[in-house]
Amino acid sequence: MQEWSQHEIEEAVNGQKNALLYLYTPMCGTCQMAGKMLAVAAELVPDKEMGKADLNYLPEIAEQWGVESVPCLIIFKEGKIHEKLYAFRSVPYLLEKIRSI
């Protein structure tokens, strides 16, 4: 999964795309585990547009989209927030959510 810049995030959202954005911080242990689970899921659905971003560098996104904590997976459907996931549970659970868009 590729690290997205502010510009790439805006491009996906403003382009009315279906996309997934994984928000994390490097020092978060739960984020490390969630990131590994998401990486496995991403390999299984390579056709989905997915990116990740370190929330330490994008605090305005947290404020703008009401991100409560990390890890957070924001699912965009046609450029609008469809769902925010904070509990990743399992790879099959993530796959179900990812395939829903």
MITI-236492 format. One record per residue: y, z, x of N, C-alpha, C in turn; residue in three letters. Coordinates in Angstrom, 2 decimals. Atoms other than C-alpha are relative to their C-alpha. Example, Ala and Ser with C-alpha at 12.3 -4.5 7.8 and 13.67 -1.06 7.14 Angstrom:
+---------+---------+---------+---------+---------+---------+---------+---------+---------+-----+
!    n_yy !    n_zz !    n_xx !   ca_yy !   ca_zz !   ca_xx !    c_yy !    c_zz !    c_xx !  aa !
+---------+---------+---------+---------+---------+---------+---------+---------+---------+-----+
!   -1.19 !    0.00 !    0.89 !   -4.50 !    7.80 !   12.30 !    1.20 !    0.00 !    0.90 ! ALA !
!   -1.19 !   -0.06 !   -0.82 !   -1.06 !    7.14 !   13.67 !    1.09 !    0.73 !   -0.77 ! SER !
+---------+---------+---------+---------+---------+---------+---------+---------+---------+-----+
***
This chain:
+---------+---------+---------+---------+---------+---------+---------+---------+---------+-----+
!    n_yy !    n_zz !    n_xx !   ca_yy !   ca_zz !   ca_xx !    c_yy !    c_zz !    c_xx !  aa !
+---------+---------+---------+---------+---------+---------+---------+---------+---------+-----+
!   -1.17 !    0.00 !    0.86 !    0.00 !    0.00 !    0.00 !    1.24 !    0.00 !    0.90 ! MET !
!   -1.19 !    0.22 !   -0.82 !    3.32 !   -1.07 !    1.41 !    1.14 !    0.96 !   -0.37 ! GLN !
!   -1.20 !   -0.83 !    0.20 !    6.37 !    1.16 !    1.85 !    1.09 !   -0.90 !   -0.56 ! GLU !
!   -1.06 !    0.79 !    0.62 !    9.15 !   -0.12 !   -0.43 !    1.36 !    0.58 !    0.35 ! TRP !
!   -1.39 !   -0.40 !   -0.23 !   12.84 !   -0.02 !    0.37 !    0.69 !    0.15 !   -1.36 ! SER !
!   -0.79 !   -0.14 !    1.24 !   15.51 !    0.82 !   -2.21 !    0.16 !   -1.38 !   -0.65 ! GLN !
!   -0.20 !    1.36 !    0.50 !   16.12 !   -2.93 !   -2.54 !   -1.27 !   -0.52 !   -0.69 ! HIS !
!    1.27 !    0.48 !    0.58 !   12.43 !   -3.71 !   -3.20 !   -0.31 !    0.71 !   -1.32 ! GLU !
!    0.21 !   -0.75 !    1.23 !   12.25 !   -0.96 !   -5.82 !    0.88 !   -0.56 !   -1.11 ! ILE !
!   -0.93 !    0.54 !    0.99 !   15.34 !   -2.27 !   -7.61 !   -0.42 !   -1.39 !   -0.44 ! GLU !
!    0.45 !    1.35 !    0.31 !   13.97 !   -5.81 !   -7.41 !   -1.16 !    0.02 !   -1.01 ! GLU !
!    1.15 !   -0.10 !    0.91 !   10.72 !   -4.78 !   -9.14 !    0.45 !    0.46 !   -1.38 ! ALA !
!   -0.44 !   -0.55 !    1.29 !   12.49 !   -2.78 !  -11.86 !    0.94 !   -0.98 !   -0.71 ! VAL !
!   -0.96 !    0.91 !    0.61 !   15.38 !   -5.16 !  -12.48 !   -0.60 !   -1.36 !   -0.32 ! ASN !
!    0.68 !    1.27 !    0.26 !   13.00 !   -8.12 !  -12.40 !   -0.93 !    0.06 !   -1.19 ! GLY !
!    0.82 !   -0.16 !    1.21 !   11.32 !   -6.76 !  -15.54 !   -1.50 !   -0.14 !    0.31 ! GLN !
!    1.40 !    0.14 !   -0.42 !    8.02 !   -6.56 !  -13.65 !   -0.84 !    1.19 !   -0.44 ! LYS !
!    0.96 !   -1.08 !    0.11 !    4.91 !   -4.52 !  -14.19 !   -0.30 !    0.42 !    1.43 ! ASN !
!    0.18 !   -0.46 !   -1.37 !    4.70 !   -2.39 !  -11.06 !   -0.30 !    1.48 !    0.00 ! ALA !
!    0.28 !   -1.41 !   -0.19 !    3.60 !    0.97 !   -9.74 !    0.72 !    0.46 !    1.25 ! LEU !
!   -0.73 !   -0.56 !   -1.13 !    5.70 !    3.13 !   -7.45 !   -0.49 !    1.42 !    0.23 ! LEU !
!    0.50 !   -1.30 !   -0.38 !    4.15 !    6.07 !   -5.64 !    1.07 !    0.72 !    0.81 ! TYR !
!   -1.02 !   -0.79 !   -0.68 !    6.71 !    8.71 !   -4.66 !   -0.66 !    1.23 !    0.62 ! LEU !
!    0.64 !   -1.08 !   -0.75 !    5.75 !   11.27 !   -2.02 !    0.98 !    0.57 !    1.02 ! TYR !
!   -0.69 !   -0.49 !   -1.19 !    7.02 !   13.41 !    0.84 !   -1.07 !    0.23 !    1.05 ! THR !
!    1.01 !   -0.09 !   -1.06 !    5.22 !   13.45 !    4.21 !   -0.58 !    1.41 !    0.22 ! PRO !
!    0.46 !   -1.37 !   -0.26 !    4.95 !   17.26 !    4.43 !   -0.80 !    0.60 !   -1.17 ! MET !
!    0.70 !   -0.48 !    1.20 !    3.29 !   17.60 !    1.00 !   -1.50 !   -0.25 !    0.15 ! CYS !
!    1.45 !    0.14 !   -0.14 !   -0.43 !   18.29 !    1.34 !   -0.65 !   -0.70 !   -1.18 ! GLY !
!    0.53 !    0.64 !    1.20 !   -1.16 !   17.26 !   -2.24 !    0.30 !   -1.50 !    0.03 ! THR !
!   -0.38 !    1.42 !   -0.11 !    0.69 !   13.99 !   -1.57 !   -0.96 !   -0.74 !    0.93 ! CYS !
!    0.93 !    0.63 !   -0.93 !   -1.64 !   13.28 !    1.36 !   -1.30 !   -0.37 !   -0.71 ! GLN !
!    1.24 !    0.25 !    0.73 !   -4.71 !   13.60 !   -0.85 !    0.22 !   -1.06 !   -1.09 ! MET !
!   -0.30 !    0.96 !    1.06 !   -3.10 !   11.70 !   -3.74 !    0.18 !   -1.40 !    0.57 ! ALA !
!   -0.21 !    1.29 !   -0.66 !   -2.07 !    8.92 !   -1.35 !   -1.31 !   -0.68 !    0.36 ! GLY !
!    1.32 !    0.55 !   -0.34 !   -5.67 !    8.48 !   -0.19 !   -0.71 !   -0.50 !   -1.25 ! LYS !
!    0.63 !    0.42 !    1.26 !   -6.91 !    8.32 !   -3.78 !    0.64 !   -1.29 !   -0.50 ! MET !
!   -0.72 !    1.18 !    0.48 !   -4.24 !    5.78 !   -4.66 !   -0.31 !   -1.22 !    0.88 ! LEU !
!    0.34 !    1.10 !   -0.91 !   -5.06 !    3.69 !   -1.57 !   -1.35 !   -0.62 !   -0.38 ! ALA !
!    1.31 !    0.50 !    0.44 !   -8.68 !    3.42 !   -2.74 !    0.17 !   -0.81 !   -1.30 ! VAL !
!   -0.22 !    0.69 !    1.26 !   -7.54 !    2.47 !   -6.24 !    0.71 !   -1.34 !    0.22 ! ALA !
!   -0.76 !    1.23 !   -0.29 !   -5.10 !   -0.11 !   -4.83 !   -0.90 !   -1.09 !    0.56 ! ALA !
!    0.94 !    0.98 !   -0.56 !   -7.93 !   -1.80 !   -2.90 !   -0.85 !   -0.63 !   -1.11 ! GLU !
!    0.85 !    0.49 !    1.09 !   -9.89 !   -2.16 !   -6.14 !    0.74 !   -0.86 !   -1.02 ! LEU !
!   -0.82 !    0.84 !    0.90 !   -7.00 !   -3.80 !   -8.05 !    1.13 !   -0.65 !    0.81 ! VAL !
!   -1.00 !    0.61 !   -0.89 !   -5.24 !   -6.00 !   -5.47 !    1.03 !   -0.87 !   -0.73 ! PRO !
!   -0.92 !    0.85 !    0.74 !   -3.54 !   -8.06 !   -8.20 !    1.20 !    0.77 !   -0.56 ! ASP !
!   -1.10 !   -0.80 !    0.53 !   -1.26 !   -5.17 !   -9.23 !    1.06 !    0.21 !    1.09 ! LYS !
!   -1.11 !   -0.21 !   -0.92 !    2.16 !   -4.82 !   -7.62 !    0.22 !    1.50 !    0.18 ! GLU !
!   -0.10 !   -1.43 !   -0.28 !    2.24 !   -1.41 !   -5.93 !    0.78 !    0.23 !    1.29 ! MET !
!   -0.73 !   -0.40 !   -1.19 !    4.54 !    0.27 !   -3.48 !    0.12 !    1.50 !    0.06 ! GLY !
!   -0.21 !   -1.43 !   -0.14 !    5.30 !    3.70 !   -2.12 !    1.33 !    0.24 !    0.68 ! LYS !
!   -1.29 !   -0.34 !   -0.59 !    8.47 !    5.47 !   -1.07 !    0.07 !    1.50 !    0.26 ! ALA !
!   -0.23 !   -1.39 !   -0.37 !    9.33 !    8.70 !    0.72 !    1.22 !    0.49 !   -0.76 ! ASP !
!   -1.08 !   -0.47 !    0.87 !   11.43 !   10.61 !   -1.79 !    1.11 !    0.71 !    0.77 ! LEU !
!   -1.04 !   -0.63 !   -0.84 !   13.29 !   12.40 !    1.04 !    1.16 !   -0.95 !    0.25 ! ASN !
!   -1.02 !    1.00 !   -0.30 !   15.17 !    9.15 !    1.64 !    0.61 !   -0.63 !   -1.25 ! TYR !
!   -0.48 !    0.61 !    1.24 !   15.74 !    8.25 !   -2.02 !    0.26 !    1.05 !   -1.08 ! LEU !
!   -0.22 !   -1.06 !    0.99 !   17.04 !   11.37 !   -3.79 !    0.64 !   -0.49 !   -1.30 ! PRO !
!   -0.63 !    0.53 !    1.21 !   19.07 !    9.26 !   -6.22 !   -1.04 !   -0.53 !   -0.99 ! GLU !
!    1.07 !    0.48 !    0.89 !   15.83 !    7.79 !   -7.59 !   -0.59 !    1.18 !   -0.76 ! ILE !
!    0.54 !   -1.19 !    0.66 !   14.49 !   11.27 !   -8.33 !    0.91 !    0.43 !   -1.13 ! ALA !
!   -0.97 !   -0.40 !    1.02 !   17.65 !   12.08 !  -10.23 !    0.06 !   -1.03 !   -1.15 ! GLU !
!   -0.12 !    1.07 !    0.99 !   17.91 !    8.72 !  -12.01 !   -1.19 !   -0.05 !   -0.94 ! GLN !
!    1.21 !    0.13 !    0.80 !   14.30 !    8.71 !  -13.22 !   -0.61 !    1.33 !   -0.41 ! TRP !
!    0.49 !   -1.32 !    0.43 !   13.87 !   12.45 !  -13.75 !   -1.33 !    0.40 !    0.62 ! GLY !
!    1.23 !   -0.37 !   -0.69 !   11.14 !   12.93 !  -11.15 !    0.01 !    1.51 !    0.22 ! VAL !
!    0.05 !   -1.46 !   -0.03 !   10.08 !   16.57 !  -11.42 !   -0.62 !    0.55 !    1.28 ! GLU !
!    0.67 !   -0.46 !   -1.22 !    7.83 !   16.85 !   -8.36 !   -0.75 !   -1.16 !    0.63 ! SER !
!    0.85 !    0.97 !   -0.67 !    5.71 !   14.95 !   -5.87 !   -1.38 !    0.63 !    0.16 ! VAL !
!    0.01 !    1.46 !    0.13 !    3.29 !   13.32 !   -5.81 !    0.31 !   -0.44 !   -1.43 ! PRO !
!   -0.33 !    0.58 !    1.29 !    4.49 !   11.11 !   -8.62 !   -0.28 !   -1.51 !    0.03 ! CYS !
!    0.24 !    1.43 !    0.14 !    3.22 !    7.70 !   -9.68 !    0.75 !   -0.45 !   -1.25 ! LEU !
!   -0.77 !    0.53 !    1.14 !    5.72 !    5.85 !  -11.85 !   -0.57 !   -1.37 !   -0.33 ! ILE !
!    0.55 !    1.26 !    0.48 !    4.21 !    3.06 !  -13.91 !    1.09 !   -0.71 !   -0.79 ! ILE !
!   -1.02 !    0.80 !    0.67 !    6.71 !    0.38 !  -14.88 !   -0.67 !   -1.12 !   -0.78 ! PHE !
!    0.48 !    1.10 !    0.83 !    5.95 !   -2.00 !  -17.72 !    1.23 !   -0.79 !   -0.42 ! LYS !
!   -1.13 !    0.88 !    0.28 !    8.36 !   -4.92 !  -18.02 !    1.33 !    0.62 !    0.44 ! GLU !
!   -1.21 !   -0.56 !   -0.59 !   10.87 !   -3.10 !  -15.83 !    0.44 !    1.34 !   -0.53 ! GLY !
!   -0.36 !   -1.31 !    0.57 !   10.92 !    0.11 !  -17.88 !   -1.10 !    1.02 !    0.34 ! LYS !
!    0.99 !   -1.03 !   -0.29 !    9.23 !    3.42 !  -17.11 !   -0.93 !    0.13 !   -1.19 ! ILE !
!    1.04 !   -0.11 !    1.03 !    6.00 !    3.41 !  -19.08 !   -0.61 !    1.40 !    0.04 ! HIS !
!    0.64 !   -1.30 !   -0.15 !    4.54 !    6.62 !  -17.66 !    0.26 !    0.54 !    1.40 ! GLU !
!   -0.09 !   -0.68 !   -1.30 !    4.94 !    9.17 !  -14.86 !   -1.21 !    0.91 !    0.12 ! LYS !
!    1.19 !   -0.83 !   -0.24 !    1.79 !   10.73 !  -13.42 !    0.29 !    0.98 !    1.13 ! LEU !
!   -0.14 !   -1.01 !   -1.04 !    1.91 !   13.97 !  -11.48 !   -1.37 !    0.53 !    0.43 ! TYR !
!    1.36 !   -0.44 !   -0.29 !   -1.80 !   14.88 !  -11.65 !   -0.88 !   -1.24 !    0.13 ! ALA !
!    0.74 !    1.23 !   -0.25 !   -3.91 !   12.16 !  -10.08 !   -1.48 !    0.12 !   -0.39 ! PHE !
!    1.34 !   -0.33 !    0.49 !   -7.26 !   13.80 !  -11.08 !   -1.13 !   -0.64 !    0.79 ! ARG !
!    1.11 !    0.69 !   -0.67 !   -9.68 !   11.14 !   -9.75 !    0.34 !   -1.48 !    0.16 ! SER !
!   -0.21 !    1.44 !   -0.19 !   -9.90 !    7.55 !   -8.56 !   -0.28 !   -0.76 !   -1.31 ! VAL !
!    0.22 !    0.70 !    1.27 !  -11.50 !    6.38 !  -11.87 !    1.16 !    0.21 !   -1.00 ! PRO !
!   -1.15 !   -0.28 !    0.87 !   -8.63 !    8.07 !  -13.77 !    1.19 !   -0.88 !    0.40 ! TYR !
!   -1.10 !    0.84 !   -0.48 !   -6.08 !    6.27 !  -11.59 !   -0.23 !   -1.46 !   -0.34 ! LEU !
!    0.33 !    1.40 !    0.31 !   -7.87 !    2.94 !  -12.04 !    0.25 !   -0.31 !   -1.47 ! LEU !
!   -0.21 !    0.19 !    1.44 !   -7.75 !    3.36 !  -15.82 !    1.51 !   -0.14 !   -0.28 ! GLU !
!   -1.45 !    0.04 !    0.20 !   -3.99 !    4.03 !  -15.69 !    0.60 !   -1.29 !    0.58 ! LYS !
!   -0.52 !    1.19 !   -0.67 !   -3.32 !    1.17 !  -13.26 !   -0.35 !   -1.26 !   -0.78 ! ILE !
!    0.44 !    1.19 !    0.76 !   -5.32 !   -1.33 !  -15.28 !    0.66 !   -0.10 !   -1.37 ! ARG !
!   -0.63 !    0.01 !    1.33 !   -3.38 !   -0.36 !  -18.43 !    1.27 !   -0.85 !   -0.03 ! SER !
!   -1.20 !    0.84 !    0.01 !   -0.40 !   -2.44 !  -17.30 !   -0.33 !   -1.43 !    0.37 ! ILE !
+---------+---------+---------+---------+---------+---------+---------+---------+---------+-----+
***
